[in-house]
Amino acid sequence: MSKFTNKDLKDNIRNSLGLNVTNNTNESYVAQQKTFRLQTELLSKSSKKSHLDLYDNYVKDFNRISAELDTVDRSDVSSNHSSFRSLKIDETYNMNSVYLHDLYFSNISDLHSEIPMDSLAYMRLSRDFGSFDEWQRDFIACCLASRCGWAITYLNTFTRSYMNCSIDLHSLNVPVGMYPIIVMDVWQHAYYRDYLQDVKTYTYGMMKQLSWSVIEQRFQKADKIQNNLGV
């Protein structure tokens, strides 16, 4: 997701929505749709297609909401109801969905999934959870505990350690200061076509095909973040 750099693109989105392109705050962002090769056979073609279509819709909705925020009236705002408040809530919901889907699609579907014991990922998870197996048990529990949402292993920038959490929907119970590392989608739309209500079998399957090469790069970035946090 990047700042609008093409004025024509930005104006085209506004014009398509019938928005005034003058006197705006010039703050809108655009999410770029990404292409993912989901090679896994643990999800059906119809499941993968419907999930990617849903992701595309979140991208479009976020771009529309972001453009509307540029022109919304900020002089008439209340905590009870206002267009600004509604758009800001929808902005977070759709923005989180785009980011989380990007991370999820990127870290699954590795048909040759393997994590070396000398990798940064293995060492950090073993250190902060007591063992790699204990991280797995805790992460699976978070997947099963989520009420239509996500399970995430993240860097807690306050404790400087890795933790797991369950996020409901896209924006409920999100820890402050978190940097996501491993992301699992446990909304029912992610697995219901293939597994009905059996989220456990789906979760075990996806974890067997985690892309540890992608995850390793995220741990490397997280280490850099920790090094820049200071004492």
C-alpha positions as CSV (number, residue, x, y, z in Angstrom):
1,M,0.0,0.0,0.0
2,S,1.5,3.3,-1.0
3,K,0.8,7.0,-1.2
4,F,-1.0,8.2,-4.3
5,T,1.8,9.4,-6.6
6,N,-0.3,9.8,-9.8
7,K,-2.6,12.8,-9.6
8,D,-4.6,11.6,-12.6
9,L,-5.2,8.3,-10.9
10,K,-6.3,10.0,-7.7
11,D,-8.6,12.4,-9.6
12,N,-10.1,9.5,-11.6
13,I,-11.1,7.7,-8.5
14,R,-12.7,10.8,-7.1
15,N,-14.5,11.6,-10.3
16,S,-15.9,8.0,-10.6
17,L,-17.4,8.6,-7.1
18,G,-18.7,12.0,-7.9
19,L,-16.5,13.7,-5.3
20,N,-15.4,17.3,-5.4
21,V,-11.7,17.3,-6.3
22,T,-11.0,20.8,-5.0
23,N,-10.4,21.9,-1.4
24,N,-9.4,18.5,-0.2
25,T,-6.9,17.5,2.4
26,N,-4.8,15.5,0.0
27,E,-4.4,12.6,2.4
28,S,-5.8,9.6,0.5
29,Y,-3.9,6.4,0.0
30,V,-4.2,3.7,-2.6
31,A,-3.9,0.0,-2.1
32,Q,-2.3,-1.8,-5.1
33,Q,-3.7,-5.2,-5.9
34,K,-1.2,-8.0,-5.8
35,T,-1.1,-11.3,-7.6
36,F,-0.7,-14.5,-5.6
37,R,0.1,-18.0,-6.8
38,L,-1.7,-20.3,-4.4
39,Q,-0.2,-23.7,-5.3
40,T,-1.7,-25.6,-2.4
41,E,-4.1,-28.5,-3.1
42,L,-5.5,-28.3,0.4
43,L,-7.8,-25.6,-0.9
44,S,-10.1,-26.1,-3.8
45,K,-9.9,-23.9,-6.9
46,S,-13.3,-22.4,-6.1
47,S,-12.2,-21.5,-2.6
48,K,-9.0,-19.8,-3.8
49,K,-10.9,-17.9,-6.5
50,S,-13.6,-16.7,-4.2
51,H,-11.1,-15.7,-1.5
52,L,-8.9,-13.7,-4.0
53,D,-12.1,-12.0,-5.4
54,L,-13.0,-11.0,-1.8
55,Y,-9.5,-9.6,-1.4
56,D,-9.9,-7.6,-4.6
57,N,-13.1,-6.1,-3.3
58,Y,-11.4,-5.0,0.0
59,V,-8.8,-3.2,-2.1
60,K,-11.4,-1.4,-4.1
61,D,-13.4,-0.5,-1.0
62,F,-10.4,0.8,0.8
63,N,-9.4,3.0,-2.2
64,R,-13.0,4.4,-2.4
65,I,-13.2,5.1,1.4
66,S,-9.7,6.7,1.3
67,A,-10.8,9.0,-1.6
68,E,-14.0,10.0,0.2
69,L,-12.0,10.9,3.3
70,D,-10.2,13.6,1.3
71,T,-13.4,15.5,0.8
72,V,-15.5,14.7,3.9
73,D,-16.7,17.5,6.1
74,R,-14.5,17.8,9.2
75,S,-16.3,20.7,10.7
76,D,-19.4,18.7,11.7
77,V,-18.1,15.7,13.6
78,S,-19.5,13.9,16.6
79,S,-18.9,10.6,18.5
80,N,-22.6,9.7,18.1
81,H,-22.7,9.8,14.3
82,S,-20.9,11.6,11.6
83,S,-19.7,10.8,8.1
84,F,-16.1,11.4,9.2
85,R,-16.4,8.9,12.1
86,S,-18.0,6.3,9.9
87,L,-15.4,6.6,7.2
88,K,-12.5,6.4,9.6
89,I,-13.9,3.2,11.1
90,D,-14.4,1.7,7.7
91,E,-10.9,2.9,6.7
92,T,-9.3,0.9,9.4
93,Y,-11.5,-2.2,8.8
94,N,-10.7,-2.3,5.1
95,M,-7.1,-1.2,5.4
96,N,-6.4,-4.0,7.9
97,S,-8.1,-6.5,5.7
98,V,-5.9,-5.6,2.7
99,Y,-2.7,-5.8,4.7
100,L,-3.7,-9.0,6.5
101,H,-4.7,-10.8,3.3
102,D,-1.4,-9.7,1.6
103,L,0.5,-11.2,4.5
104,Y,-1.6,-14.4,4.7
105,F,-1.5,-15.2,1.0
106,S,2.3,-14.6,1.0
107,N,3.0,-16.9,3.9
108,I,1.0,-20.0,2.9
109,S,1.0,-22.5,0.0
110,D,4.7,-23.5,0.1
111,L,4.6,-27.1,-1.2
112,H,8.1,-27.7,0.1
113,S,7.7,-26.0,3.5
114,E,10.6,-26.5,5.8
115,I,12.1,-24.5,8.7
116,P,15.8,-25.0,9.5
117,M,16.7,-25.1,13.2
118,D,19.4,-22.5,12.6
119,S,17.0,-20.0,11.0
120,L,16.1,-16.8,12.8
121,A,12.5,-17.7,12.8
122,Y,13.1,-21.0,14.6
123,M,15.4,-19.5,17.1
124,R,13.2,-16.5,17.9
125,L,10.1,-18.6,18.3
126,S,11.9,-21.2,20.5
127,R,13.3,-18.4,22.6
128,D,10.1,-16.6,23.3
129,F,7.7,-19.6,23.6
130,G,10.0,-22.0,25.3
131,S,10.2,-24.3,22.2
132,F,9.1,-24.3,18.6
133,D,6.5,-26.9,19.4
134,E,5.0,-24.7,22.1
135,W,4.7,-21.8,19.7
136,Q,2.8,-24.2,17.3
137,R,0.4,-25.2,20.1
138,D,-0.2,-21.6,21.1
139,F,-0.7,-20.4,17.6
140,I,-3.2,-23.2,16.7
141,A,-5.1,-22.3,19.9
142,C,-5.3,-18.7,18.7
143,C,-6.7,-19.9,15.4
144,L,-9.4,-21.9,17.1
145,A,-10.2,-19.0,19.5
146,S,-10.7,-16.4,16.8
147,R,-14.4,-15.4,16.2
148,C,-14.2,-15.0,12.4
149,G,-10.9,-13.3,12.1
150,W,-7.1,-13.9,12.3
151,A,-4.4,-15.6,14.3
152,I,-1.1,-13.7,14.2
153,T,2.4,-14.2,15.5
154,Y,3.8,-10.6,16.0
155,L,6.6,-8.7,17.4
156,N,5.5,-6.8,20.5
157,T,7.5,-3.5,20.2
158,F,7.0,-2.8,23.9
159,T,8.1,-6.2,25.4
160,R,10.6,-6.7,22.5
161,S,9.3,-10.3,22.3
162,Y,7.2,-12.4,19.9
163,M,3.6,-13.1,20.9
164,N,0.5,-14.7,19.4
165,C,-2.9,-13.1,19.3
166,S,-6.5,-13.7,18.0
167,I,-8.0,-10.8,16.1
168,D,-11.8,-10.8,15.5
169,L,-13.0,-9.5,12.2
170,H,-10.2,-7.2,10.8
171,S,-10.0,-4.6,13.5
172,L,-11.1,-5.9,16.9
173,N,-8.6,-6.8,19.7
174,V,-5.6,-5.7,17.7
175,P,-2.6,-5.3,20.1
176,V,-1.0,-1.9,20.3
177,G,2.6,-1.8,18.9
178,M,2.4,-5.0,17.0
179,Y,4.4,-5.9,13.9
180,P,2.8,-9.0,12.2
181,I,5.1,-11.9,11.3
182,I,2.9,-15.0,10.7
183,V,-0.7,-14.5,9.6
184,M,-3.5,-17.1,9.4
185,D,-6.9,-16.3,8.0
186,V,-9.6,-18.1,10.1
187,W,-12.6,-16.3,8.8
188,Q,-15.1,-19.0,7.7
189,H,-14.9,-18.0,4.1
190,A,-11.3,-19.1,4.1
191,Y,-12.1,-22.8,4.8
192,Y,-15.9,-23.5,4.8
193,R,-16.2,-24.6,1.2
194,D,-13.6,-27.3,1.8
195,Y,-13.8,-28.1,5.5
196,L,-17.2,-26.9,6.6
197,Q,-16.9,-26.1,10.3
198,D,-13.6,-28.0,10.7
199,V,-11.3,-25.1,11.3
200,K,-8.8,-27.3,13.0
201,T,-8.1,-29.5,10.0
202,Y,-7.8,-26.4,7.8
203,T,-5.4,-24.8,10.2
204,Y,-3.2,-27.9,10.5
205,G,-3.1,-28.1,6.7
206,M,-2.1,-24.5,6.2
207,M,0.6,-24.7,8.8
208,K,2.1,-27.7,7.0
209,Q,2.6,-25.4,4.0
210,L,3.8,-22.2,5.7
211,S,6.3,-20.3,3.6
212,W,9.2,-20.1,6.0
213,S,11.4,-18.3,3.5
214,V,8.9,-15.4,3.4
215,I,8.5,-15.6,7.2
216,E,12.3,-15.5,7.7
217,Q,12.5,-12.2,5.9
218,R,9.8,-10.8,8.2
219,F,11.8,-11.9,11.2
220,Q,14.9,-10.2,9.8
221,K,13.0,-7.0,9.4
222,A,11.6,-7.3,12.9
223,D,15.1,-7.7,14.3
224,K,16.0,-4.4,12.6
225,I,13.0,-2.8,14.1
226,Q,14.1,-3.9,17.6
227,N,17.6,-2.7,17.0
228,N,16.2,0.8,16.1
229,L,13.9,1.0,19.1
230,G,16.7,1.9,21.5
231,V,17.0,1.0,25.1
